[in-house]
Amino acid sequence: MQKAHIIWGNYQETEDLIKELEQNELDIITVVDDEMKSSLKRRGDIVYASKEYVLNT
């Protein structure tokens, strides 16, 4: 079963959490990053979204 995970904030612990969540290969992981200036960015299988993008869509 596929799950979507939304992590609010890109903190030191975020990378450890992503590694744990990546164990389920079909899951979708999105990190909402307050520091991002652009709306969306993809790094591998992880999507990073700005806070403004999430709140305005």
All heavy atoms as atom14 arrays in JSON, in Angstrom:
{
  "sequence": "MQKAHIIWGNYQETEDLIKELEQNELDIITVVDDEMKSSLKRRGDIVYASKEYVLNT",
  "atom14_mask": [
    [1, 1, 1, 1, 1, 1, 1, 1, 0, 0, 0, 0, 0, 0],
    [1, 1, 1, 1, 1, 1, 1, 1, 1, 0, 0, 0, 0, 0],
    [1, 1, 1, 1, 1, 1, 1, 1, 1, 0, 0, 0, 0, 0],
    [1, 1, 1, 1, 1, 0, 0, 0, 0, 0, 0, 0, 0, 0],
    [1, 1, 1, 1, 1, 1, 1, 1, 1, 1, 0, 0, 0, 0],
    [1, 1, 1, 1, 1, 1, 1, 1, 0, 0, 0, 0, 0, 0],
    [1, 1, 1, 1, 1, 1, 1, 1, 0, 0, 0, 0, 0, 0],
    [1, 1, 1, 1, 1, 1, 1, 1, 1, 1, 1, 1, 1, 1],
    [1, 1, 1, 1, 0, 0, 0, 0, 0, 0, 0, 0, 0, 0],
    [1, 1, 1, 1, 1, 1, 1, 1, 0, 0, 0, 0, 0, 0],
    [1, 1, 1, 1, 1, 1, 1, 1, 1, 1, 1, 1, 0, 0],
    [1, 1, 1, 1, 1, 1, 1, 1, 1, 0, 0, 0, 0, 0],
    [1, 1, 1, 1, 1, 1, 1, 1, 1, 0, 0, 0, 0, 0],
    [1, 1, 1, 1, 1, 1, 1, 0, 0, 0, 0, 0, 0, 0],
    [1, 1, 1, 1, 1, 1, 1, 1, 1, 0, 0, 0, 0, 0],
    [1, 1, 1, 1, 1, 1, 1, 1, 0, 0, 0, 0, 0, 0],
    [1, 1, 1, 1, 1, 1, 1, 1, 0, 0, 0, 0, 0, 0],
    [1, 1, 1, 1, 1, 1, 1, 1, 0, 0, 0, 0, 0, 0],
    [1, 1, 1, 1, 1, 1, 1, 1, 1, 0, 0, 0, 0, 0],
    [1, 1, 1, 1, 1, 1, 1, 1, 1, 0, 0, 0, 0, 0],
    [1, 1, 1, 1, 1, 1, 1, 1, 0, 0, 0, 0, 0, 0],
    [1, 1, 1, 1, 1, 1, 1, 1, 1, 0, 0, 0, 0, 0],
    [1, 1, 1, 1, 1, 1, 1, 1, 1, 0, 0, 0, 0, 0],
    [1, 1, 1, 1, 1, 1, 1, 1, 0, 0, 0, 0, 0, 0],
    [1, 1, 1, 1, 1, 1, 1, 1, 1, 0, 0, 0, 0, 0],
    [1, 1, 1, 1, 1, 1, 1, 1, 0, 0, 0, 0, 0, 0],
    [1, 1, 1, 1, 1, 1, 1, 1, 0, 0, 0, 0, 0, 0],
    [1, 1, 1, 1, 1, 1, 1, 1, 0, 0, 0, 0, 0, 0],
    [1, 1, 1, 1, 1, 1, 1, 1, 0, 0, 0, 0, 0, 0],
    [1, 1, 1, 1, 1, 1, 1, 0, 0, 0, 0, 0, 0, 0],
    [1, 1, 1, 1, 1, 1, 1, 0, 0, 0, 0, 0, 0, 0],
    [1, 1, 1, 1, 1, 1, 1, 0, 0, 0, 0, 0, 0, 0],
    [1, 1, 1, 1, 1, 1, 1, 1, 0, 0, 0, 0, 0, 0],
    [1, 1, 1, 1, 1, 1, 1, 1, 0, 0, 0, 0, 0, 0],
    [1, 1, 1, 1, 1, 1, 1, 1, 1, 0, 0, 0, 0, 0],
    [1, 1, 1, 1, 1, 1, 1, 1, 0, 0, 0, 0, 0, 0],
    [1, 1, 1, 1, 1, 1, 1, 1, 1, 0, 0, 0, 0, 0],
    [1, 1, 1, 1, 1, 1, 0, 0, 0, 0, 0, 0, 0, 0],
    [1, 1, 1, 1, 1, 1, 0, 0, 0, 0, 0, 0, 0, 0],
    [1, 1, 1, 1, 1, 1, 1, 1, 0, 0, 0, 0, 0, 0],
    [1, 1, 1, 1, 1, 1, 1, 1, 1, 0, 0, 0, 0, 0],
    [1, 1, 1, 1, 1, 1, 1, 1, 1, 1, 1, 0, 0, 0],
    [1, 1, 1, 1, 1, 1, 1, 1, 1, 1, 1, 0, 0, 0],
    [1, 1, 1, 1, 0, 0, 0, 0, 0, 0, 0, 0, 0, 0],
    [1, 1, 1, 1, 1, 1, 1, 1, 0, 0, 0, 0, 0, 0],
    [1, 1, 1, 1, 1, 1, 1, 1, 0, 0, 0, 0, 0, 0],
    [1, 1, 1, 1, 1, 1, 1, 0, 0, 0, 0, 0, 0, 0],
    [1, 1, 1, 1, 1, 1, 1, 1, 1, 1, 1, 1, 0, 0],
    [1, 1, 1, 1, 1, 0, 0, 0, 0, 0, 0, 0, 0, 0],
    [1, 1, 1, 1, 1, 1, 0, 0, 0, 0, 0, 0, 0, 0],
    [1, 1, 1, 1, 1, 1, 1, 1, 1, 0, 0, 0, 0, 0],
    [1, 1, 1, 1, 1, 1, 1, 1, 1, 0, 0, 0, 0, 0],
    [1, 1, 1, 1, 1, 1, 1, 1, 1, 1, 1, 1, 0, 0],
    [1, 1, 1, 1, 1, 1, 1, 0, 0, 0, 0, 0, 0, 0],
    [1, 1, 1, 1, 1, 1, 1, 1, 0, 0, 0, 0, 0, 0],
    [1, 1, 1, 1, 1, 1, 1, 1, 0, 0, 0, 0, 0, 0],
    [1, 1, 1, 1, 1, 1, 1, 0, 0, 0, 0, 0, 0, 0]
  ],
  "atom14_positions": [
    [[0.84, -1.18, 0.0], [0.0, 0.0, 0.0], [0.89, 1.25, 0.0], [1.86, 1.33, 0.74], [-0.88, 0.0, 1.24], [-1.84, 1.15, 1.28], [-3.17, 0.88, 2.45], [-2.63, 1.88, 3.79], [0.0, 0.0, 0.0], [0.0, 0.0, 0.0], [0.0, 0.0, 0.0], [0.0, 0.0, 0.0], [0.0, 0.0, 0.0], [0.0, 0.0, 0.0]],
    [[0.54, 2.2, -0.82], [1.31, 3.43, -0.93], [0.82, 4.45, 0.09], [-0.38, 4.61, 0.3], [1.17, 3.99, -2.34], [2.12, 5.09, -2.64], [2.03, 5.51, -4.08], [0.95, 5.51, -4.66], [3.14, 5.87, -4.68], [0.0, 0.0, 0.0], [0.0, 0.0, 0.0], [0.0, 0.0, 0.0], [0.0, 0.0, 0.0], [0.0, 0.0, 0.0]],
    [[1.76, 5.16, 0.72], [1.43, 6.2, 1.69], [2.13, 7.49, 1.29], [3.17, 7.47, 0.64], [1.92, 5.79, 3.09], [1.23, 4.6, 3.66], [1.77, 4.31, 5.05], [1.13, 3.08, 5.63], [1.67, 2.78, 6.96], [0.0, 0.0, 0.0], [0.0, 0.0, 0.0], [0.0, 0.0, 0.0], [0.0, 0.0, 0.0], [0.0, 0.0, 0.0]],
    [[1.55, 8.6, 1.71], [2.18, 9.9, 1.51], [2.59, 10.45, 2.87], [1.81, 10.42, 3.82], [1.2, 10.85, 0.84], [0.0, 0.0, 0.0], [0.0, 0.0, 0.0], [0.0, 0.0, 0.0], [0.0, 0.0, 0.0], [0.0, 0.0, 0.0], [0.0, 0.0, 0.0], [0.0, 0.0, 0.0], [0.0, 0.0, 0.0], [0.0, 0.0, 0.0]],
    [[3.83, 10.91, 2.96], [4.36, 11.48, 4.2], [4.69, 12.94, 3.94], [5.39, 13.26, 2.99], [5.62, 10.75, 4.64], [5.44, 9.27, 4.79], [4.86, 8.71, 5.91], [5.74, 8.25, 3.97], [4.83, 7.4, 5.76], [5.35, 7.1, 4.59], [0.0, 0.0, 0.0], [0.0, 0.0, 0.0], [0.0, 0.0, 0.0], [0.0, 0.0, 0.0]],
    [[4.21, 13.82, 4.8], [4.52, 15.24, 4.7], [5.28, 15.62, 5.97], [4.78, 15.46, 7.07], [3.26, 16.1, 4.54], [2.53, 15.68, 3.27], [3.62, 17.58, 4.51], [1.18, 16.33, 3.09], [0.0, 0.0, 0.0], [0.0, 0.0, 0.0], [0.0, 0.0, 0.0], [0.0, 0.0, 0.0], [0.0, 0.0, 0.0], [0.0, 0.0, 0.0]],
    [[6.49, 16.12, 5.78], [7.33, 16.53, 6.89], [7.35, 18.05, 6.88], [7.79, 18.67, 5.91], [8.75, 15.97, 6.75], [8.71, 14.45, 6.65], [9.63, 16.43, 7.91], [10.02, 13.82, 6.24], [0.0, 0.0, 0.0], [0.0, 0.0, 0.0], [0.0, 0.0, 0.0], [0.0, 0.0, 0.0], [0.0, 0.0, 0.0], [0.0, 0.0, 0.0]],
    [[6.88, 18.67, 7.95], [6.81, 20.13, 8.02], [8.07, 20.64, 8.69], [8.23, 20.56, 9.9], [5.57, 20.57, 8.8], [5.27, 22.02, 8.57], [5.79, 23.07, 9.26], [4.42, 22.57, 7.58], [5.31, 24.24, 8.76], [4.46, 23.97, 7.73], [3.63, 22.01, 6.59], [3.74, 24.81, 6.91], [2.91, 22.87, 5.78], [2.95, 24.25, 5.95]],
    [[8.99, 21.15, 7.89], [10.24, 21.69, 8.4], [11.42, 20.84, 7.99], [11.34, 19.62, 7.98], [0.0, 0.0, 0.0], [0.0, 0.0, 0.0], [0.0, 0.0, 0.0], [0.0, 0.0, 0.0], [0.0, 0.0, 0.0], [0.0, 0.0, 0.0], [0.0, 0.0, 0.0], [0.0, 0.0, 0.0], [0.0, 0.0, 0.0], [0.0, 0.0, 0.0]],
    [[12.51, 21.49, 7.63], [13.72, 20.8, 7.22], [14.76, 21.0, 8.32], [15.53, 21.95, 8.3], [14.21, 21.34, 5.88], [15.24, 20.43, 5.25], [15.51, 19.35, 5.74], [15.83, 20.89, 4.17], [0.0, 0.0, 0.0], [0.0, 0.0, 0.0], [0.0, 0.0, 0.0], [0.0, 0.0, 0.0], [0.0, 0.0, 0.0], [0.0, 0.0, 0.0]],
    [[14.76, 20.12, 9.3], [15.62, 20.22, 10.47], [16.7, 19.15, 10.42], [16.73, 18.32, 9.52], [14.78, 20.08, 11.75], [13.66, 21.06, 11.82], [12.35, 20.68, 11.58], [13.91, 22.4, 12.11], [11.31, 21.6, 11.65], [12.89, 23.33, 12.17], [11.59, 22.92, 11.94], [10.57, 23.82, 11.99], [0.0, 0.0, 0.0], [0.0, 0.0, 0.0]],
    [[17.58, 19.13, 11.42], [18.65, 18.12, 11.47], [18.08, 16.72, 11.48], [18.61, 15.81, 10.85], [19.51, 18.33, 12.71], [20.35, 19.58, 12.65], [21.14, 19.78, 13.93], [20.73, 19.32, 15.0], [22.25, 20.48, 13.83], [0.0, 0.0, 0.0], [0.0, 0.0, 0.0], [0.0, 0.0, 0.0], [0.0, 0.0, 0.0], [0.0, 0.0, 0.0]],
    [[16.98, 16.51, 12.17], [16.36, 15.18, 12.28], [15.65, 14.75, 11.0], [15.33, 13.58, 10.83], [15.34, 15.15, 13.42], [15.89, 15.52, 14.77], [15.89, 17.02, 15.03], [15.39, 17.8, 14.2], [16.41, 17.41, 16.09], [0.0, 0.0, 0.0], [0.0, 0.0, 0.0], [0.0, 0.0, 0.0], [0.0, 0.0, 0.0], [0.0, 0.0, 0.0]],
    [[15.4, 15.69, 10.1], [14.65, 15.39, 8.89], [15.34, 14.34, 8.04], [14.69, 13.42, 7.53], [14.41, 16.68, 8.07], [13.73, 17.63, 8.89], [13.58, 16.41, 6.84], [0.0, 0.0, 0.0], [0.0, 0.0, 0.0], [0.0, 0.0, 0.0], [0.0, 0.0, 0.0], [0.0, 0.0, 0.0], [0.0, 0.0, 0.0], [0.0, 0.0, 0.0]],
    [[16.65, 14.42, 7.89], [17.38, 13.46, 7.07], [17.25, 12.04, 7.63], [17.09, 11.09, 6.88], [18.85, 13.85, 6.93], [19.06, 15.07, 6.06], [18.51, 14.92, 4.65], [18.69, 13.84, 4.04], [17.89, 15.87, 4.16], [0.0, 0.0, 0.0], [0.0, 0.0, 0.0], [0.0, 0.0, 0.0], [0.0, 0.0, 0.0], [0.0, 0.0, 0.0]],
    [[17.32, 11.91, 8.96], [17.15, 10.58, 9.58], [15.75, 10.05, 9.34], [15.56, 8.87, 9.06], [17.43, 10.64, 11.09], [18.89, 10.94, 11.39], [19.76, 10.6, 10.55], [19.17, 11.51, 12.45], [0.0, 0.0, 0.0], [0.0, 0.0, 0.0], [0.0, 0.0, 0.0], [0.0, 0.0, 0.0], [0.0, 0.0, 0.0], [0.0, 0.0, 0.0]],
    [[14.76, 10.92, 9.46], [13.38, 10.52, 9.23], [13.17, 10.09, 7.78], [12.52, 9.09, 7.5], [12.43, 11.66, 9.6], [10.95, 11.41, 9.44], [10.5, 10.19, 10.23], [10.15, 12.63, 9.87], [0.0, 0.0, 0.0], [0.0, 0.0, 0.0], [0.0, 0.0, 0.0], [0.0, 0.0, 0.0], [0.0, 0.0, 0.0], [0.0, 0.0, 0.0]],
    [[13.76, 10.83, 6.84], [13.64, 10.49, 5.42], [14.25, 9.11, 5.16], [13.64, 8.28, 4.47], [14.31, 11.56, 4.53], [13.46, 12.83, 4.53], [14.52, 11.06, 3.11], [14.11, 14.02, 3.86], [0.0, 0.0, 0.0], [0.0, 0.0, 0.0], [0.0, 0.0, 0.0], [0.0, 0.0, 0.0], [0.0, 0.0, 0.0], [0.0, 0.0, 0.0]],
    [[15.41, 8.84, 5.73], [16.05, 7.53, 5.54], [15.16, 6.41, 6.04], [15.04, 5.36, 5.42], [17.39, 7.5, 6.26], [18.45, 8.29, 5.57], [19.74, 8.27, 6.34], [20.76, 9.2, 5.71], [21.98, 9.29, 6.5], [0.0, 0.0, 0.0], [0.0, 0.0, 0.0], [0.0, 0.0, 0.0], [0.0, 0.0, 0.0], [0.0, 0.0, 0.0]],
    [[14.5, 6.64, 7.17], [13.58, 5.63, 7.72], [12.37, 5.44, 6.82], [11.95, 4.31, 6.55], [13.14, 6.05, 9.12], [12.32, 5.02, 9.83], [11.98, 5.43, 11.25], [12.82, 6.07, 11.91], [10.86, 5.12, 11.68], [0.0, 0.0, 0.0], [0.0, 0.0, 0.0], [0.0, 0.0, 0.0], [0.0, 0.0, 0.0], [0.0, 0.0, 0.0]],
    [[11.8, 6.53, 6.33], [10.61, 6.45, 5.48], [10.93, 5.86, 4.12], [10.07, 5.24, 3.49], [9.98, 7.83, 5.32], [9.39, 8.45, 6.59], [8.94, 9.88, 6.31], [8.23, 7.62, 7.12], [0.0, 0.0, 0.0], [0.0, 0.0, 0.0], [0.0, 0.0, 0.0], [0.0, 0.0, 0.0], [0.0, 0.0, 0.0], [0.0, 0.0, 0.0]],
    [[12.15, 6.02, 3.64], [12.53, 5.49, 2.33], [12.59, 3.96, 2.31], [12.67, 3.37, 1.24], [13.89, 6.05, 1.9], [13.81, 7.48, 1.42], [15.17, 8.0, 0.98], [16.18, 7.73, 1.64], [15.19, 8.71, -0.04], [0.0, 0.0, 0.0], [0.0, 0.0, 0.0], [0.0, 0.0, 0.0], [0.0, 0.0, 0.0], [0.0, 0.0, 0.0]],
    [[12.5, 3.32, 3.45], [12.48, 1.86, 3.5], [11.28, 1.31, 2.74], [11.32, 0.22, 2.2], [12.47, 1.37, 4.94], [13.68, 1.78, 5.76], [14.98, 1.31, 5.16], [15.1, 0.16, 4.77], [15.96, 2.2, 5.08], [0.0, 0.0, 0.0], [0.0, 0.0, 0.0], [0.0, 0.0, 0.0], [0.0, 0.0, 0.0], [0.0, 0.0, 0.0]],
    [[10.19, 2.08, 2.72], [9.0, 1.71, 1.94], [9.12, 2.39, 0.58], [8.8, 3.55, 0.42], [7.72, 2.17, 2.65], [7.58, 1.53, 4.01], [7.9, 0.37, 4.19], [7.13, 2.29, 4.97], [0.0, 0.0, 0.0], [0.0, 0.0, 0.0], [0.0, 0.0, 0.0], [0.0, 0.0, 0.0], [0.0, 0.0, 0.0], [0.0, 0.0, 0.0]],
    [[9.59, 1.65, -0.4], [9.95, 2.22, -1.7], [8.8, 2.91, -2.42], [9.03, 3.8, -3.23], [10.54, 1.14, -2.58], [11.86, 0.61, -2.07], [12.41, -0.49, -2.93], [11.82, -0.8, -3.98], [13.44, -1.05, -2.54], [0.0, 0.0, 0.0], [0.0, 0.0, 0.0], [0.0, 0.0, 0.0], [0.0, 0.0, 0.0], [0.0, 0.0, 0.0]],
    [[7.58, 2.54, -2.17], [6.46, 3.12, -2.9], [5.9, 4.39, -2.26], [5.05, 5.05, -2.84], [5.33, 2.09, -3.05], [5.69, 0.85, -3.86], [4.53, -0.14, -3.85], [6.06, 1.21, -5.27], [0.0, 0.0, 0.0], [0.0, 0.0, 0.0], [0.0, 0.0, 0.0], [0.0, 0.0, 0.0], [0.0, 0.0, 0.0], [0.0, 0.0, 0.0]],
    [[6.35, 4.71, -1.06], [5.82, 5.88, -0.36], [6.27, 7.18, -1.01], [7.33, 7.26, -1.61], [6.25, 5.87, 1.11], [5.54, 4.78, 1.91], [4.75, 4.02, 1.31], [5.78, 4.7, 3.12], [0.0, 0.0, 0.0], [0.0, 0.0, 0.0], [0.0, 0.0, 0.0], [0.0, 0.0, 0.0], [0.0, 0.0, 0.0], [0.0, 0.0, 0.0]],
    [[5.44, 8.21, -0.86], [5.73, 9.55, -1.38], [6.13, 10.41, -0.19], [5.41, 10.47, 0.81], [4.48, 10.14, -2.07], [4.08, 9.26, -3.24], [4.74, 11.58, -2.51], [2.69, 9.58, -3.79], [0.0, 0.0, 0.0], [0.0, 0.0, 0.0], [0.0, 0.0, 0.0], [0.0, 0.0, 0.0], [0.0, 0.0, 0.0], [0.0, 0.0, 0.0]],
    [[7.27, 11.09, -0.3], [7.77, 11.92, 0.8], [7.87, 13.35, 0.31], [8.52, 13.64, -0.7], [9.14, 11.43, 1.29], [9.06, 9.96, 1.73], [9.65, 12.31, 2.43], [10.39, 9.32, 2.02], [0.0, 0.0, 0.0], [0.0, 0.0, 0.0], [0.0, 0.0, 0.0], [0.0, 0.0, 0.0], [0.0, 0.0, 0.0], [0.0, 0.0, 0.0]],
    [[7.24, 14.26, 1.04], [7.31, 15.69, 0.75], [7.8, 16.41, 2.0], [7.29, 16.18, 3.09], [5.92, 16.25, 0.36], [5.44, 15.52, -0.78], [5.99, 17.74, 0.03], [0.0, 0.0, 0.0], [0.0, 0.0, 0.0], [0.0, 0.0, 0.0], [0.0, 0.0, 0.0], [0.0, 0.0, 0.0], [0.0, 0.0, 0.0], [0.0, 0.0, 0.0]],
    [[8.78, 17.28, 1.82], [9.31, 18.09, 2.92], [8.91, 19.53, 2.66], [9.21, 20.08, 1.6], [10.85, 17.97, 3.02], [11.38, 18.86, 4.13], [11.26, 16.52, 3.25], [0.0, 0.0, 0.0], [0.0, 0.0, 0.0], [0.0, 0.0, 0.0], [0.0, 0.0, 0.0], [0.0, 0.0, 0.0], [0.0, 0.0, 0.0], [0.0, 0.0, 0.0]],
    [[8.22, 20.14, 3.61], [7.87, 21.56, 3.52], [8.99, 22.33, 4.2], [9.23, 22.18, 5.4], [6.51, 21.85, 4.19], [6.18, 23.33, 4.07], [5.42, 21.0, 3.56], [0.0, 0.0, 0.0], [0.0, 0.0, 0.0], [0.0, 0.0, 0.0], [0.0, 0.0, 0.0], [0.0, 0.0, 0.0], [0.0, 0.0, 0.0], [0.0, 0.0, 0.0]],
    [[9.69, 23.14, 3.43], [10.89, 23.83, 3.91], [10.63, 25.33, 3.96], [10.4, 25.97, 2.94], [12.05, 23.51, 2.97], [13.38, 24.0, 3.49], [13.41, 24.8, 4.45], [14.41, 23.59, 2.93], [0.0, 0.0, 0.0], [0.0, 0.0, 0.0], [0.0, 0.0, 0.0], [0.0, 0.0, 0.0], [0.0, 0.0, 0.0], [0.0, 0.0, 0.0]],
    [[10.68, 25.91, 5.17], [10.44, 27.34, 5.36], [11.49, 28.21, 4.67], [11.24, 29.36, 4.36], [10.42, 27.69, 6.85], [9.24, 27.08, 7.58], [8.22, 26.81, 6.92], [9.34, 26.88, 8.8], [0.0, 0.0, 0.0], [0.0, 0.0, 0.0], [0.0, 0.0, 0.0], [0.0, 0.0, 0.0], [0.0, 0.0, 0.0], [0.0, 0.0, 0.0]],
    [[12.68, 27.67, 4.45], [13.79, 28.44, 3.9], [13.79, 28.49, 2.37], [14.54, 29.27, 1.79], [15.12, 27.84, 4.37], [15.26, 27.76, 5.88], [15.3, 29.12, 6.54], [15.97, 30.01, 5.99], [14.64, 29.3, 7.58], [0.0, 0.0, 0.0], [0.0, 0.0, 0.0], [0.0, 0.0, 0.0], [0.0, 0.0, 0.0], [0.0, 0.0, 0.0]],
    [[12.97, 27.69, 1.72], [12.98, 27.64, 0.25], [12.42, 28.91, -0.36], [11.44, 29.46, 0.13], [12.15, 26.45, -0.25], [12.91, 25.18, -0.25], [12.03, 23.87, -1.1], [11.71, 24.57, -2.69], [0.0, 0.0, 0.0], [0.0, 0.0, 0.0], [0.0, 0.0, 0.0], [0.0, 0.0, 0.0], [0.0, 0.0, 0.0], [0.0, 0.0, 0.0]],
    [[13.06, 29.34, -1.43], [12.58, 30.52, -2.14], [11.74, 30.14, -3.35], [10.81, 30.84, -3.7], [13.77, 31.38, -2.56], [14.65, 31.77, -1.39], [15.2, 33.14, -1.56], [16.17, 33.56, -0.5], [15.88, 33.4, 0.83], [0.0, 0.0, 0.0], [0.0, 0.0, 0.0], [0.0, 0.0, 0.0], [0.0, 0.0, 0.0], [0.0, 0.0, 0.0]],
    [[12.06, 29.03, -4.0], [11.25, 28.58, -5.12], [10.11, 27.71, -4.6], [10.13, 27.26, -3.46], [12.11, 27.79, -6.12], [12.66, 26.66, -5.5], [0.0, 0.0, 0.0], [0.0, 0.0, 0.0], [0.0, 0.0, 0.0], [0.0, 0.0, 0.0], [0.0, 0.0, 0.0], [0.0, 0.0, 0.0], [0.0, 0.0, 0.0], [0.0, 0.0, 0.0]],
    [[9.13, 27.46, -5.43], [7.93, 26.75, -4.97], [8.16, 25.25, -4.77], [7.79, 24.7, -3.75], [6.77, 26.98, -5.91], [7.13, 26.61, -7.22], [0.0, 0.0, 0.0], [0.0, 0.0, 0.0], [0.0, 0.0, 0.0], [0.0, 0.0, 0.0], [0.0, 0.0, 0.0], [0.0, 0.0, 0.0], [0.0, 0.0, 0.0], [0.0, 0.0, 0.0]],
    [[8.78, 24.58, -5.74], [9.02, 23.14, -5.65], [10.41, 22.79, -6.14], [10.93, 23.4, -7.06], [8.0, 22.37, -6.51], [6.57, 22.32, -6.05], [5.72, 21.67, -7.11], [6.44, 21.58, -4.74], [0.0, 0.0, 0.0], [0.0, 0.0, 0.0], [0.0, 0.0, 0.0], [0.0, 0.0, 0.0], [0.0, 0.0, 0.0], [0.0, 0.0, 0.0]],
    [[10.98, 21.75, -5.53], [12.27, 21.23, -5.98], [12.26, 19.74, -5.69], [11.75, 19.3, -4.66], [13.4, 21.92, -5.22], [14.77, 21.47, -5.62], [15.9, 22.29, -5.02], [15.66, 22.81, -3.65], [16.82, 23.45, -3.05], [0.0, 0.0, 0.0], [0.0, 0.0, 0.0], [0.0, 0.0, 0.0], [0.0, 0.0, 0.0], [0.0, 0.0, 0.0]],
    [[12.81, 18.99, -6.6], [12.86, 17.54, -6.41], [14.31, 17.1, -6.3], [15.14, 17.48, -7.13], [12.18, 16.84, -7.58], [12.08, 15.37, -7.38], [11.31, 14.72, -8.49], [11.25, 13.31, -8.21], [10.19, 12.58, -8.37], [9.1, 13.11, -8.85], [10.2, 11.31, -8.08], [0.0, 0.0, 0.0], [0.0, 0.0, 0.0], [0.0, 0.0, 0.0]],
    [[14.6, 16.32, -5.28], [15.92, 15.7, -5.11], [15.71, 14.21, -5.02], [15.28, 13.7, -3.99], [16.6, 16.2, -3.84], [17.06, 17.62, -3.89], [17.91, 17.94, -2.68], [17.9, 19.36, -2.46], [18.02, 19.94, -1.28], [18.16, 19.21, -0.21], [18.0, 21.24, -1.17], [0.0, 0.0, 0.0], [0.0, 0.0, 0.0], [0.0, 0.0, 0.0]],
    [[15.99, 13.53, -6.11], [15.75, 12.09, -6.14], [14.26, 11.81, -6.01], [13.46, 12.35, -6.76], [0.0, 0.0, 0.0], [0.0, 0.0, 0.0], [0.0, 0.0, 0.0], [0.0, 0.0, 0.0], [0.0, 0.0, 0.0], [0.0, 0.0, 0.0], [0.0, 0.0, 0.0], [0.0, 0.0, 0.0], [0.0, 0.0, 0.0], [0.0, 0.0, 0.0]],
    [[13.9, 11.01, -5.03], [12.5, 10.66, -4.82], [11.79, 11.58, -3.84], [10.61, 11.39, -3.54], [12.39, 9.22, -4.29], [12.82, 8.21, -5.33], [12.71, 8.52, -6.53], [13.25, 7.11, -4.95], [0.0, 0.0, 0.0], [0.0, 0.0, 0.0], [0.0, 0.0, 0.0], [0.0, 0.0, 0.0], [0.0, 0.0, 0.0], [0.0, 0.0, 0.0]],
    [[12.5, 12.57, -3.31], [11.94, 13.48, -2.3], [11.54, 14.79, -2.97], [12.3, 15.36, -3.75], [12.96, 13.77, -1.19], [13.64, 12.5, -0.68], [12.31, 14.55, -0.05], [12.72, 11.47, -0.13], [0.0, 0.0, 0.0], [0.0, 0.0, 0.0], [0.0, 0.0, 0.0], [0.0, 0.0, 0.0], [0.0, 0.0, 0.0], [0.0, 0.0, 0.0]],
    [[10.35, 15.3, -2.63], [9.9, 16.6, -3.13], [9.99, 17.6, -1.99], [9.51, 17.35, -0.89], [8.44, 16.52, -3.65], [7.95, 17.9, -4.06], [8.34, 15.54, -4.8], [0.0, 0.0, 0.0], [0.0, 0.0, 0.0], [0.0, 0.0, 0.0], [0.0, 0.0, 0.0], [0.0, 0.0, 0.0], [0.0, 0.0, 0.0], [0.0, 0.0, 0.0]],
    [[10.63, 18.73, -2.26], [10.72, 19.82, -1.3], [9.81, 20.95, -1.79], [9.87, 21.33, -2.95], [12.16, 20.33, -1.19], [13.09, 19.32, -0.54], [13.65, 18.27, -1.26], [13.38, 19.42, 0.82], [14.48, 17.35, -0.65], [14.21, 18.49, 1.43], [14.75, 17.46, 0.69], [15.57, 16.54, 1.3], [0.0, 0.0, 0.0], [0.0, 0.0, 0.0]],
    [[8.97, 21.45, -0.9], [8.02, 22.51, -1.26], [8.18, 23.68, -0.29], [8.43, 23.47, 0.9], [6.59, 21.98, -1.19], [0.0, 0.0, 0.0], [0.0, 0.0, 0.0], [0.0, 0.0, 0.0], [0.0, 0.0, 0.0], [0.0, 0.0, 0.0], [0.0, 0.0, 0.0], [0.0, 0.0, 0.0], [0.0, 0.0, 0.0], [0.0, 0.0, 0.0]],
    [[8.01, 24.88, -0.8], [8.07, 26.05, 0.08], [6.78, 26.14, 0.89], [5.72, 25.64, 0.48], [8.28, 27.32, -0.73], [7.13, 27.6, -1.5], [0.0, 0.0, 0.0], [0.0, 0.0, 0.0], [0.0, 0.0, 0.0], [0.0, 0.0, 0.0], [0.0, 0.0, 0.0], [0.0, 0.0, 0.0], [0.0, 0.0, 0.0], [0.0, 0.0, 0.0]],
    [[6.87, 26.77, 2.03], [5.69, 26.96, 2.89], [4.6, 27.73, 2.15], [3.43, 27.39, 2.23], [6.11, 27.7, 4.16], [5.01, 27.98, 5.12], [5.55, 28.73, 6.34], [4.45, 29.11, 7.28], [4.98, 29.87, 8.42], [0.0, 0.0, 0.0], [0.0, 0.0, 0.0], [0.0, 0.0, 0.0], [0.0, 0.0, 0.0], [0.0, 0.0, 0.0]],
    [[5.0, 28.76, 1.4], [4.03, 29.58, 0.66], [3.29, 28.75, -0.38], [2.1, 28.9, -0.58], [4.72, 30.77, 0.01], [5.19, 31.83, 0.97], [6.48, 31.43, 1.71], [7.26, 30.6, 1.18], [6.68, 31.93, 2.83], [0.0, 0.0, 0.0], [0.0, 0.0, 0.0], [0.0, 0.0, 0.0], [0.0, 0.0, 0.0], [0.0, 0.0, 0.0]],
    [[4.02, 27.86, -1.05], [3.39, 27.01, -2.07], [2.33, 26.11, -1.45], [1.24, 25.97, -1.97], [4.46, 26.17, -2.77], [3.9, 25.25, -3.83], [3.65, 25.75, -5.1], [3.61, 23.93, -3.57], [3.12, 24.94, -6.09], [3.08, 23.09, -4.54], [2.84, 23.61, -5.8], [2.31, 22.81, -6.76], [0.0, 0.0, 0.0], [0.0, 0.0, 0.0]],
    [[2.65, 25.53, -0.32], [1.71, 24.62, 0.35], [0.49, 25.37, 0.85], [-0.64, 24.92, 0.7], [2.41, 23.87, 1.5], [1.43, 23.06, 2.31], [3.52, 22.99, 0.96], [0.0, 0.0, 0.0], [0.0, 0.0, 0.0], [0.0, 0.0, 0.0], [0.0, 0.0, 0.0], [0.0, 0.0, 0.0], [0.0, 0.0, 0.0], [0.0, 0.0, 0.0]],
    [[0.69, 26.54, 1.44], [-0.43, 27.29, 2.02], [-1.32, 27.94, 0.96], [-2.5, 28.17, 1.21], [0.11, 28.37, 2.96], [0.79, 27.85, 4.22], [1.38, 29.0, 5.02], [-0.17, 27.02, 5.07], [0.0, 0.0, 0.0], [0.0, 0.0, 0.0], [0.0, 0.0, 0.0], [0.0, 0.0, 0.0], [0.0, 0.0, 0.0], [0.0, 0.0, 0.0]],
    [[-0.76, 28.2, -0.24], [-1.52, 28.9, -1.28], [-2.1, 27.99, -2.35], [-2.68, 28.47, -3.31], [-0.66, 29.97, -1.93], [-0.35, 31.09, -0.95], [-1.2, 31.48, -0.17], [0.88, 31.57, -0.98], [0.0, 0.0, 0.0], [0.0, 0.0, 0.0], [0.0, 0.0, 0.0], [0.0, 0.0, 0.0], [0.0, 0.0, 0.0], [0.0, 0.0, 0.0]],
    [[-1.93, 26.67, -2.22], [-2.48, 25.78, -3.24], [-3.56, 24.92, -2.68], [-3.85, 24.83, -1.57], [-1.41, 24.86, -3.85], [-0.74, 24.17, -2.82], [-0.45, 25.64, -4.7], [0.0, 0.0, 0.0], [0.0, 0.0, 0.0], [0.0, 0.0, 0.0], [0.0, 0.0, 0.0], [0.0, 0.0, 0.0], [0.0, 0.0, 0.0], [0.0, 0.0, 0.0]]
  ]
}
